[in-house]
Amino acid sequence: MEAKLIGLGVETFKMALYLAMPMLMAGLIAGLAISIFQATTQINEQTLSFVPKILLVIVVAILTMPWMMNMMIEFTTKIITMIPTFIF
């Protein structure tokens, strides 16, 4: 019983990581590209780094939304079907 719950917790953290990874990677790559651009041009404007990253993360979230919804629906269905096995 406890092993099932621990496994479910680990799977939940993995799911959260899978769902967040595309947006985190997009923000990381955009931040790296913008900081290289700022270093080469010596422009130190804070909004130059913030606005493009936020816009890119929003675009990636919109583009990956169907994939994320499918993953969440499958995971939720799996958890709901596991409920009778946890009743004592």
N, CA, C and O of each residue as an XYZ file, in Angstrom:
352
protein
N       0.816     -1.196      0.000
C       0.000      0.000      0.000
C       0.866      1.270      0.000
O       0.664      2.180     -0.804
N       1.841      1.302      0.931
C       2.701      2.483      1.014
C       3.562      2.617     -0.229
O       3.832      3.729     -0.683
N       3.994      1.499     -0.780
C       4.816      1.533     -1.990
C       4.024      2.105     -3.166
O       4.567      2.832     -3.997
N       2.731      1.766     -3.226
C       1.878      2.320     -4.295
C       1.764      3.837     -4.170
O       1.844      4.563     -5.161
N       1.578      4.298     -2.943
C       1.435      5.739     -2.726
C       2.733      6.480     -3.028
O       2.711      7.567     -3.604
N       3.850      5.899     -2.643
C       5.140      6.529     -2.947
C       5.360      6.551     -4.455
O       5.816      7.555     -5.002
N       5.038      5.451     -5.126
C       5.159      5.404     -6.580
C       4.262      6.430     -7.257
O       4.654      7.055     -8.243
N       3.057      6.600     -6.723
C       2.136      7.594     -7.272
C       2.672      9.011     -7.066
O       2.529      9.867     -7.939
N       3.286      9.253     -5.914
C       3.893     10.564     -5.667
C       5.035     10.857     -6.619
O       5.154     11.967     -7.140
N       5.875      9.855     -6.845
C       6.994     10.023     -7.783
C       6.465     10.273     -9.185
O       6.976     11.134     -9.900
N       5.445      9.524     -9.580
C       4.856      9.705    -10.909
C       4.220     11.086    -11.055
O       4.248     11.674    -12.136
N       3.653     11.599     -9.977
C       3.063     12.933    -10.000
C       4.140     13.997    -10.222
O       3.950     14.925    -11.007
N       5.267     13.856     -9.529
C       6.364     14.805     -9.736
C       6.920     14.715    -11.155
O       7.257     15.735    -11.757
N       7.018     13.498    -11.689
C       7.480     13.339    -13.070
C       6.521     14.017    -14.041
O       6.950     14.675    -14.989
N       5.227     13.856    -13.803
C       4.228     14.469    -14.667
C       4.350     15.991    -14.631
O       4.283     16.646    -15.671
N       4.528     16.549    -13.443
C       4.687     18.003    -13.323
C       5.934     18.474    -14.071
O       5.921     19.528    -14.707
N       7.006     17.690    -13.993
C       8.229     18.038    -14.705
C       8.033     17.963    -16.210
O       8.476     18.854    -16.936
N       7.374     16.909    -16.692
C       7.111     16.772    -18.128
C       6.261     17.930    -18.650
O       6.502     18.435    -19.746
N       5.271     18.347    -17.865
C       4.386     19.411    -18.314
C       5.064     20.780    -18.293
O       4.759     21.638    -19.121
N       5.969     20.983    -17.363
C       6.626     22.285    -17.242
C       7.847     22.412    -18.148
O       8.266     23.523    -18.475
N       8.424     21.271    -18.559
C       9.696     21.305    -19.279
C       9.681     22.114    -20.580
O      10.626     22.871    -20.803
N       8.677     22.005    -21.450
C       8.739     22.808    -22.688
C       8.799     24.312    -22.430
O       9.541     25.030    -23.101
N       8.030     24.784    -21.472
C       8.021     26.217    -21.186
C       9.314     26.648    -20.494
O       9.837     27.727    -20.772
N       9.825     25.813    -19.602
C      11.079     26.146    -18.935
C      12.244     26.184    -19.922
O      13.094     27.072    -19.857
N      12.272     25.221    -20.827
C      13.348     25.196    -21.825
C      13.258     26.390    -22.775
O      14.279     26.967    -23.149
N      12.041     26.756    -23.163
C      11.871     27.925    -24.037
C      12.361     29.186    -23.336
O      13.049     30.004    -23.947
N      12.017     29.351    -22.067
C      12.479     30.510    -21.311
C      13.986     30.514    -21.127
O      14.627     31.564    -21.185
N      14.549     29.326    -20.904
C      15.996     29.223    -20.733
C      16.738     29.574    -22.018
O      17.707     30.332    -21.993
N      16.283     29.024    -23.137
C      16.944     29.299    -24.419
C      16.782     30.768    -24.808
O      17.726     31.394    -25.289
N      15.586     31.316    -24.599
C      15.372     32.738    -24.916
C      16.234     33.621    -24.023
O      16.816     34.598    -24.494
N      16.318     33.289    -22.755
C      17.142     34.074    -21.839
C      18.608     34.033    -22.214
O      19.307     35.043    -22.136
N      19.074     32.856    -22.625
C      20.470     32.732    -23.043
C      20.736     33.555    -24.307
O      21.738     34.267    -24.388
N      19.841     33.456    -25.288
C      20.018     34.217    -26.526
C      19.972     35.724    -26.261
O      20.764     36.480    -26.823
N      19.060     36.148    -25.417
C      18.933     37.583    -25.125
C      20.137     38.082    -24.349
O      20.613     39.188    -24.605
N      20.643     37.296    -23.408
C      21.807     37.750    -22.647
C      23.054     37.794    -23.522
O      23.905     38.663    -23.332
N      23.177     36.873    -24.476
C      24.298     36.955    -25.420
C      24.171     38.215    -26.273
O      25.158     38.912    -26.510
N      22.946     38.507    -26.736
C      22.702     39.726    -27.512
C      23.031     40.969    -26.692
O      23.660     41.898    -27.199
N      22.607     40.990    -25.425
C      22.877     42.150    -24.576
C      24.369     42.299    -24.291
O      24.877     43.417    -24.198
N      25.067     41.179    -24.155
C      26.501     41.256    -23.885
C      27.267     41.765    -25.099
O      28.234     42.514    -24.959
N      26.838     41.362    -26.280
C      27.559     41.808    -27.478
C      27.250     43.259    -27.834
O      28.116     43.962    -28.357
N      26.040     43.712    -27.561
C      25.679     45.095    -27.898
C      25.814     46.044    -26.714
O      25.674     47.257    -26.876
N      26.083     45.511    -25.532
C      26.211     46.280    -24.290
C      24.952     47.083    -23.972
O      25.031     48.196    -23.453
N      23.803     46.513    -24.286
C      22.517     47.118    -23.923
C      22.084     46.484    -22.603
O      21.990     45.260    -22.503
N      21.822     47.304    -21.601
C      21.431     46.785    -20.291
C      20.012     47.213    -19.943
O      19.794     47.887    -18.937
N      19.078     46.835    -20.747
C      17.670     47.175    -20.530
C      16.968     45.954    -19.951
O      17.032     44.870    -20.530
N      16.297     46.121    -18.814
C      15.642     44.997    -18.145
C      14.443     44.471    -18.929
O      14.217     43.262    -18.982
N      13.682     45.367    -19.534
C      12.498     44.908    -20.270
C      12.877     44.147    -21.525
O      12.082     43.355    -22.030
N      14.067     44.370    -22.032
C      14.517     43.643    -23.218
C      14.646     42.148    -22.934
O      14.452     41.328    -23.831
N      14.966     41.798    -21.715
C      15.088     40.371    -21.397
C      13.766     39.783    -20.919
O      13.513     38.596    -21.126
N      12.925     40.582    -20.290
C      11.701     40.046    -19.685
C      10.589     39.811    -20.707
O       9.998     38.731    -20.736
N      10.304     40.784    -21.525
C       9.156     40.722    -22.440
C       9.278     39.591    -23.465
O       8.316     38.840    -23.631
N      10.413     39.429    -24.162
C      10.486     38.320    -25.125
C      10.368     36.945    -24.468
O       9.756     36.036    -25.028
N      10.957     36.796    -23.276
C      10.850     35.496    -22.594
C       9.409     35.189    -22.239
O       8.945     34.068    -22.447
N       8.703     36.159    -21.712
C       7.303     35.947    -21.326
C       6.465     35.616    -22.544
O       5.633     34.711    -22.493
N       6.670     36.337    -23.644
C       5.907     36.077    -24.865
C       6.209     34.687    -25.418
O       5.297     33.984    -25.854
N       7.476     34.285    -25.403
C       7.842     32.966    -25.904
C       7.257     31.857    -25.045
O       6.802     30.842    -25.572
N       7.262     32.033    -23.749
C       6.681     31.027    -22.853
C       5.173     30.908    -23.100
O       4.632     29.802    -23.083
N       4.501     32.022    -23.324
C       3.065     31.984    -23.612
C       2.799     31.258    -24.931
O       1.872     30.453    -25.022
N       3.605     31.540    -25.945
C       3.434     30.877    -27.247
C       3.668     29.378    -27.119
O       2.908     28.585    -27.675
N       4.709     28.980    -26.393
C       4.987     27.551    -26.211
C       3.864     26.887    -25.425
O       3.488     25.754    -25.725
N       3.327     27.573    -24.427
C       2.213     27.013    -23.661
C       0.991     26.795    -24.547
O       0.312     25.774    -24.435
N       0.717     27.741    -25.414
C      -0.432     27.599    -26.313
C      -0.206     26.471    -27.307
O      -1.125     25.700    -27.585
N       1.004     26.365    -27.846
C       1.292     25.330    -28.838
C       1.303     23.920    -28.242
O       0.927     22.959    -28.912
N       1.732     23.799    -26.991
C       1.805     22.471    -26.365
C       0.566     22.126    -25.543
O       0.512     21.067    -24.916
N      -0.415     23.000    -25.541
C      -1.620     22.777    -24.737
C      -2.330     21.454    -25.058
O      -2.709     20.752    -24.121
N      -2.530     21.074    -26.329
C      -3.203     19.779    -26.577
C      -2.425     18.591    -26.011
O      -3.018     17.668    -25.451
N      -1.110     18.612    -26.155
C      -0.276     17.537    -25.618
C      -0.371     17.496    -24.088
O      -0.492     16.424    -23.495
N      -0.314     18.672    -23.457
C      -0.395     18.726    -21.993
C      -1.755     18.250    -21.508
O      -1.843     17.535    -20.510
N      -2.815     18.641    -22.205
C      -4.152     18.203    -21.796
C      -4.299     16.689    -21.916
O      -4.880     16.053    -21.037
N      -3.780     16.108    -22.993
C      -3.840     14.653    -23.148
C      -3.097     13.944    -22.026
O      -3.584     12.950    -21.487
N      -1.922     14.448    -21.675
C      -1.157     13.834    -20.588
C      -1.899     13.941    -19.260
O      -1.932     12.986    -18.484
N      -2.493     15.103    -19.001
C      -3.213     15.290    -17.745
C      -4.471     14.432    -17.691
O      -4.802     13.890    -16.636
N      -5.170     14.303    -18.804
C      -6.377     13.471    -18.839
C      -6.021     12.009    -18.606
O      -6.702     11.320    -17.846
N      -4.957     11.529    -19.253
C      -4.535     10.143    -19.048
C      -4.113      9.894    -17.603
O      -4.450      8.861    -17.026
N      -3.384     10.831    -17.024
C      -2.929     10.673    -15.643
C      -4.104     10.709    -14.669
O      -4.162      9.913    -13.731
N      -5.027     11.622    -14.890
C      -6.202     11.709    -14.021
C      -7.055     10.459    -14.131
O      -7.553      9.960    -13.123
N      -7.230      9.948    -15.337
C      -7.989      8.717    -15.526
C      -7.314      7.560    -14.797
O      -7.982      6.736    -14.172
N      -5.999      7.505    -14.880
C      -5.257      6.450    -14.189
C      -5.456      6.540    -12.678
O      -5.659      5.525    -12.012
N      -5.397      7.750    -12.146
C      -5.572      7.924    -10.703
C      -6.995      7.557    -10.283
O      -7.188      6.904     -9.258
N      -7.982      7.970    -11.061
C      -9.376      7.669    -10.714
C      -9.626      6.172    -10.749
O     -10.358      5.660     -9.903
N      -9.038      5.449    -11.707
C      -9.219      4.000    -11.741
C      -8.472      3.298    -10.624
O      -8.795      2.158    -10.288
N      -7.454      3.971    -10.028
C      -6.718      3.373     -8.920
C      -7.409      3.569     -7.579
O      -7.031      2.912     -6.609
N      -8.396      4.435     -7.483
C      -9.048      4.734     -6.203
C      -9.595      3.486     -5.518
O      -9.390      3.340     -4.313
N     -10.275      2.582     -6.212
C     -10.781      1.394     -5.486
C      -9.687      0.513     -4.892
O      -9.955     -0.226     -3.946
N      -8.488      0.567     -5.405
C      -7.411     -0.262     -4.846
C      -6.863      0.301     -3.555
O      -6.190     -0.417     -2.814
N      -7.131      1.580     -3.256
C      -6.619      2.200     -2.043
C      -7.602      2.127     -0.880
O      -7.248      2.491      0.241
N      -8.810      1.672     -1.118
C      -9.802      1.581     -0.050
C      -9.471      0.350      0.803
O      -9.207     -0.730      0.276
N      -9.488      0.529      2.093
C      -9.122     -0.553      3.005
C     -10.227     -1.560      3.165
O     -10.073     -2.534      3.902
